[in-house]
Amino acid sequence: MILPRLRDPYFNYRYRHVLHVVRVSLALAITYGIIHVFPIPHSGWALVSTIMVMGNLPHIGGVLDKAKQRLLGTLAGAAWGVVLILIPLPLPGLIPLGALLGIAAATYITFANRHGYAGLMFGISLLLVLGEDNRELSVALWRSFDVILGTLVGIAATILILPQKATDMLRFLLADNLDKMARLYRAHTTSSSGDDIDARELLKATSALLIKQRGLVDAIHSERRLKRGEMDDLLSLQRRMLSTIELLLETHWTTLAGHDRIEALEGLRDQQHRLARSLGTLAFQIRTGHPIDVEIAPFDLQRYAGKIEGARAEDGRVLFSPGGYLWLNRELARLTESLVERLGSLRRLPSKRLRRRAPHHKLVDTAALPDSGSNSHDKASDHDNQRS
């Protein structure tokens, strides 16, 4: 029973910090075992390299994206160090100068681009090979071997030991983001002055989730499950939805007449609550691996046209704010519909493994699974919103 749990994407996401510590510890233990079984000179550098290459790479996509950079930087730095040792230089100070020029060149080439890690590995590997005083060729070659050994063990451990996919992390970050936007929009439709502080905190949390998703783009692209264009679309739609909700939250009525005119529109709150429930349902389907099947009802503005057009305050001034407020609601519904269509086109988004394991994580009550009835999406969404 333990194997399905360890292969569960939500389990790996929920305990990602602990699992990464386990992964790093096991990788160090493997490296330690290798260097003690085989008499490898200067083997301490292998342990240093293992922990160095795993420190900031918990995702498979991150490993695949940076593995080439690490190996390229390691090999190039070690090779340049060996060259400096082999070339008979007349003055001892020329070796440090050659190392400095090599690091400067690598830094210049990789400056302000996504290959900066290769430049960093070049410099570290070069300094490890050269050491301080003893610059013998055999020492340089063994240190190079140790650096490569530690790097390869770190890469293999990240891929094989309780691996975490950046694509799965995106799934749960996206679901959390939609849940928070649903809560913000629902709070707006039933707003009171006491909810302002919570709304500000939710806005900060939602923005932070968007930043985290943006940081996963390269790793997800390396996993070959989503293209960069698809990721850009998902991030753009979320950002625009959040901006629209923020504008709604910041709506201030210059006159009481405008507010009263909105409150008097029959069916408006029902449409808003329906859209909030749809956002929660979409989050539920993404989080639990179900196929995307959410119907977003168009926000009907035509039914209110007669009550809004030409609306005037008591002093005779034209009221523009009610029309703008309705347009923001319609825009949010349109953006949500676009997001549903984009997610529905991703063939690898549904997950049977997540659907099977969802009840074990209490993501949804067993009786509220989507297959049990037409209204079960909304029930599951409400249950999930209560958890968050």
Residue pairs with C-beta under 8 A, 6 or more apart in sequence:
4 356
4 357
5 11
5 357
5 360
6 12
6 162
7 353
8 353
8 354
8 357
8 360
8 361
9 165
9 168
9 171
9 351
9 353
9 354
10 172
10 287
10 354
10 357
10 358
10 361
10 363
11 357
11 361
12 19
12 162
12 163
12 164
12 168
13 164
13 168
13 169
13 172
14 361
16 58
16 164
16 169
19 162
19 164
20 58
20 164
22 161
22 162
23 54
23 58
23 157
23 158
23 161
23 162
24 51
24 54
24 55
24 157
26 157
26 161
27 50
27 51
27 54
27 153
27 154
27 157
27 158
27 161
28 47
28 50
28 51
30 153
30 157
31 46
31 47
31 50
31 149
31 150
31 153
32 47
34 40
34 46
34 149
34 153
35 43
35 46
35 47
40 46
40 142
40 145
40 146
40 149
41 138
41 139
41 142
42 139
42 142
42 143
42 146
43 146
44 146
45 128
45 143
45 146
45 147
45 150
46 146
46 147
46 149
46 150
46 153
47 150
48 128
48 150
49 74
49 146
49 147
49 148
49 149
49 150
49 151
49 154
50 150
50 151
50 153
50 154
50 157
51 154
52 124
52 150
52 154
53 70
53 150
53 151
53 154
53 155
54 154
54 157
54 158
56 62
57 63
57 66
57 154
57 158
58 158
58 164
59 158
59 164
59 165
59 166
59 169
59 216
59 219
60 158
60 159
60 163
60 164
60 165
60 166
60 219
60 223
61 165
61 166
61 167
61 216
61 218
61 219
61 220
61 221
61 222
61 223
62 158
62 166
62 218
62 219
62 222
63 155
63 158
63 159
64 219
64 222
64 223
65 218
65 219
65 221
65 222
66 117
67 155
68 118
69 115
69 117
69 118
69 121
70 117
70 118
70 121
70 151
70 155
71 148
71 151
72 118
72 121
73 106
73 117
73 118
73 119
73 120
73 121
73 122
73 124
73 125
74 121
74 122
74 125
74 144
74 147
74 148
74 151
75 125
75 144
75 148
76 106
76 118
76 122
76 125
77 102
77 106
77 121
77 122
77 123
77 124
77 125
77 126
77 128
77 129
78 125
78 126
78 128
78 129
78 140
78 143
78 144
78 147
78 148
79 144
80 98
80 99
80 102
80 122
80 126
81 99
81 125
81 126
81 128
81 129
81 130
81 140
81 144
82 129
82 137
82 140
82 141
82 144
84 95
84 98
84 99
84 102
84 130
84 135
85 95
85 129
85 130
85 135
85 136
85 137
85 140
86 137
89 95
89 98
95 130
95 135
99 126
99 127
99 130
102 122
102 126
103 122
103 123
103 126
106 118
106 119
106 122
106 123
107 119
107 123
109 115
109 119
110 116
110 117
110 118
110 119
111 119
114 218
125 144
125 147
128 143
128 147
129 140
129 143
129 144
129 147
130 140
131 139
131 143
165 223
165 225
166 216
166 219
166 220
166 222
166 223
167 220
167 223
167 225
167 226
167 348
169 216
170 213
170 216
170 220
170 226
170 231
171 286
171 287
171 349
172 287
173 209
173 212
173 213
173 216
174 213
174 234
174 238
174 283
174 286
175 283
175 284
175 286
175 287
176 209
176 283
176 388
177 206
177 209
177 210
177 213
177 238
177 283
178 279
178 280
178 282
178 283
178 286
179 279
179 280
179 283
179 384
179 385
179 388
180 202
180 205
180 206
180 209
180 388
181 206
181 238
181 241
181 242
181 245
181 279
182 276
182 277
182 279
182 280
182 283
182 381
182 385
183 202
183 385
183 388
184 199
184 202
184 203
184 206
184 245
184 249
185 245
185 248
185 272
185 275
185 276
185 279
185 332
186 273
186 276
187 195
187 198
187 199
187 202
188 199
188 245
188 248
188 249
188 272
189 269
189 272
189 273
189 276
191 249
199 249
203 242
203 246
203 249
206 242
207 242
210 235
210 238
210 239
210 242
213 234
213 235
213 238
214 235
217 228
217 231
217 232
217 235
220 226
220 231
221 227
221 228
221 231
225 348
226 346
226 348
230 342
230 346
233 342
234 339
234 342
234 343
237 335
237 338
237 339
237 342
238 339
240 335
241 332
241 335
241 336
241 339
244 328
244 331
244 332
244 335
245 332
247 328
248 325
248 328
248 329
248 332
251 321
251 325
251 328
253 259
253 321
254 321
255 313
255 317
255 319
255 321
257 311
257 312
257 313
257 314
257 319
258 311
258 313
258 319
258 321
258 322
261 307
261 308
261 311
261 319
261 322
262 268
262 322
262 325
262 326
264 307
265 304
265 307
267 303
268 304
268 326
268 329
271 297
271 299
271 300
271 329
272 329
274 297
275 296
275 297
275 299
275 329
275 332
275 333
275 336
277 378
277 381
277 382
278 294
278 295
278 296
278 297
278 336
279 336
280 378
280 381
280 382
280 384
280 385
281 294
281 377
281 378
281 380
281 381
282 292
282 294
282 336
282 339
282 340
282 343
283 381
283 384
284 290
284 363
284 364
284 377
284 380
284 381
284 384
285 291
285 292
285 293
285 294
285 370
285 377
286 292
286 343
286 349
287 354
287 358
287 363
287 384
288 354
288 355
288 358
288 363
288 364
288 380
289 349
289 350
289 351
289 352
289 353
289 354
289 355
289 358
290 350
290 355
290 370
291 344
291 350
292 340
292 343
292 344
292 349
292 350
293 344
293 370
293 377
294 340
294 377
296 333
296 336
296 337
296 340
297 333
298 330
298 333
298 337
299 326
299 329
299 330
299 332
299 333
299 334
301 326
301 327
301 330
304 326
308 319
308 322
308 323
308 326
309 323
310 318
311 318
311 319
311 322
312 318
312 319
313 319
343 349
358 364
358 369
359 365
359 366
359 369
362 387
363 384
363 387
364 380
364 383
364 384
365 379
365 380
365 383
368 376
368 379
368 380
368 383
369 376
369 380
370 376
370 377
370 380
